[in-house]
Amino acid sequence: MDQPAEVRARFDAVLGEPVELSRREDRWLALGADVIGFAAVDARGWARLVAEGRLLVRWRAAGVPAPRVLDERAALRVQVRDRLHGLTGEAIEPLLFGGAPPDARGRFADDAPLSRFGARLAASYGELAAQIHAAAALRDDPSVTAATIEAVARAMPWLAATPPATAVIHGDLHFHNLCLSADGTITGVFDLGDAGGDAPEADLQYAHSLGPRFVAVAVHAYRRPLDMNAIRRAHLRTALTHILWHGPGTPRHRSIVAWIEAAFAALAIGP
C-alpha cells in the first residue's frame, strides 16, 4: 500500500512545487496552483489514468473544454493535467435558481425558477454533452470488428428496453466536476472516473433535479434526438444509486430520500 510520504516523493519528482495531497479510490491527487497530479496506486489504476489521458486528447480535439495532459511518467505512475479554474460545486445552485434553491418537490414543479445564468448554464450543459458524445463513439474503436457492430445493430430491437450504449459519456456531469464562467457558460469539465460507454441520455441524469425548464433548454442545446423517457429513467436510477452511498445515519440520507420520493412522484411512468 502506498504511503503518503512515498506518494509525495513521487509527486515532488514530477511537480517540484508544494501540493495538497488527498486519496481517491485507485489514485492519489496532488493539487497545485495551476496543475493537478494523479498517482496511481497500482498497475490497474495506471492503465485507467492512461486511458483517461487518451480520451482527454480526443475530447479536446473536438472542442471539449477538458484539461490538457501536461506530463506522464509511467515509471512513477504519475500523470499531470491542467487544473481548471472557475465557478464550481455548491456556489452554482443559488445562481442557477436566482436565489435559495427550491425544496425537493419544488425542483420538479413546472414553475421551478431558472435565472438567466441558469438558462445559459442549461444551454451550455446540453452543448457540452453533445460535444463529448461526438468526440468519441464505440464505432470508432478499431478493436470492434464490423461483424460485431452489425451483430449489435441486429440486436437493437431486443436491447430497446434499456437504451444501448452508443456514446462514450462523461458519466458524472454534476457541478462539482464542472467549472463555469460568471455568465453560466461551462468553461471546464474534469474527473473522468466514471467515463465509459453508455446511452447518451445517461449524461443528463442530473438535469431533472434542476427543474423542467433546465431540462428543456439542455435538451434543445444538445441539438440531436434524445429519448426523454430514457433521461427520466437515468435520473431515477441515479437517485436510487445515491441511497447506496448515503444510508441511514449519514448526513445526506434524509435529503436523498426526499429526492427519491419527489423524483418518482414527478417522473415515474407506470400502471
KALIN-V425274 format. One record per backbone hydrogen bond with DSSP energy under -1.0 kcal/mol. CO is the residue of the C=O (numbers start at 1). NH is the residue of the N-H. If there is no record, write none. Layout:
BEGIN
co={CO | CO}
nh={NH | NH}
END
This chain:
BEGIN
co={3 | 4 | 5 | 6 | 7 | 8 | 9 | 11 | 11 | 20 | 22 | 24 | 26 | 27 | 28 | 29 | 30 | 31 | 34 | 35 | 36 | 37 | 38 | 39 | 42 | 43 | 44 | 45 | 46 | 47 | 48 | 49 | 50 | 51 | 52 | 53 | 54 | 55 | 56 | 57 | 58 | 59 | 60 | 64 | 65 | 68 | 71 | 73 | 73 | 77 | 78 | 79 | 80 | 80 | 81 | 87 | 88 | 89 | 92 | 93 | 94 | 96 | 103 | 105 | 109 | 115 | 116 | 117 | 118 | 119 | 120 | 121 | 122 | 123 | 124 | 125 | 126 | 127 | 128 | 129 | 130 | 131 | 136 | 137 | 138 | 141 | 145 | 146 | 147 | 148 | 149 | 150 | 151 | 153 | 155 | 159 | 164 | 167 | 169 | 172 | 174 | 175 | 175 | 177 | 179 | 179 | 180 | 181 | 185 | 188 | 192 | 196 | 198 | 199 | 200 | 201 | 202 | 204 | 206 | 207 | 208 | 211 | 212 | 213 | 214 | 215 | 216 | 217 | 218 | 227 | 228 | 229 | 230 | 231 | 232 | 233 | 234 | 235 | 236 | 237 | 238 | 241 | 247 | 250 | 252 | 253 | 254 | 255 | 256 | 257 | 258 | 259 | 260 | 261 | 262 | 263 | 264}
nh={7 | 8 | 9 | 10 | 11 | 12 | 13 | 14 | 15 | 31 | 29 | 27 | 41 | 24 | 39 | 22 | 37 | 20 | 83 | 32 | 81 | 30 | 79 | 28 | 46 | 47 | 48 | 49 | 50 | 51 | 52 | 53 | 54 | 55 | 56 | 57 | 58 | 59 | 60 | 61 | 62 | 64 | 63 | 66 | 189 | 82 | 80 | 77 | 78 | 40 | 73 | 38 | 70 | 71 | 36 | 180 | 91 | 92 | 96 | 97 | 99 | 115 | 107 | 108 | 112 | 119 | 120 | 121 | 122 | 123 | 124 | 125 | 126 | 127 | 128 | 129 | 130 | 131 | 132 | 133 | 134 | 135 | 168 | 140 | 141 | 144 | 149 | 150 | 151 | 152 | 153 | 154 | 155 | 156 | 159 | 162 | 166 | 198 | 196 | 174 | 177 | 89 | 178 | 190 | 187 | 188 | 87 | 184 | 181 | 179 | 195 | 169 | 167 | 202 | 203 | 204 | 205 | 207 | 209 | 210 | 211 | 215 | 216 | 217 | 218 | 219 | 220 | 221 | 222 | 231 | 232 | 233 | 234 | 235 | 236 | 237 | 238 | 239 | 240 | 241 | 242 | 244 | 250 | 253 | 256 | 257 | 258 | 259 | 260 | 261 | 262 | 263 | 264 | 265 | 266 | 267 | 268}
END
